[in-house]
């Protein structure tokens, strides 16, 4: 099992550009989430999904879109990149079965917007 | 919205000393989770606590969930250099999938 795979690992964007951060998991997990991590701010929830076709907003959703067409994939789209979106982005998944809610995180995407 | 406060923000110890980080939620939690993130790495799930007053141990790590299910702690006995990293608590207000993370405690260990 590869676990949670995020691509790319690093990305530099110009202000106004759009891009999609990819996230895939091979553990058949129902729950998936996107977090951003900024110095001194901890991990903040951007969007989450409780299953294919179901998504909802987290704490900091503005400027980001998500979709969940399959159980495996949960891409995060930046619509028009801004310097404030410079951050490390983590995708995570959880089975949610049998009371086990712990999340498995991907290795992250380091995004710089110039 | 739900807030999870974690203290201290930083802790530097000598190898062999004990370490404790505390987590407090503004609301009652259905469960609390603890994660460790090594420098430059990603968060790794350590444990989940669900029951009021629950105590769980993993070797030198002891996790507690408060009676009111609003606070938790992680205690490391006799720290080692391999314990270096940031420890996060993450609270769940009842959804079981929408976690709110504390800002973490960065632990450094002097050998």
Interface residues (C-beta under 8 A of the other chain):
Chain A: X31 X33 X35 X40 X41 X42 X43 X44 X45 X48 X50 X58 X59 X90 X92 X94 X96 X99 X100 X101 X102 X103 X104 X105 X106 X107 X108
Chain B: X1 X6 X31 X33 X35 X41 X42 X43 X44 X45 X47 X48 X50 X88 X90 X92 X96 X97 X98 X99 X100 X101 X102 X103 X104
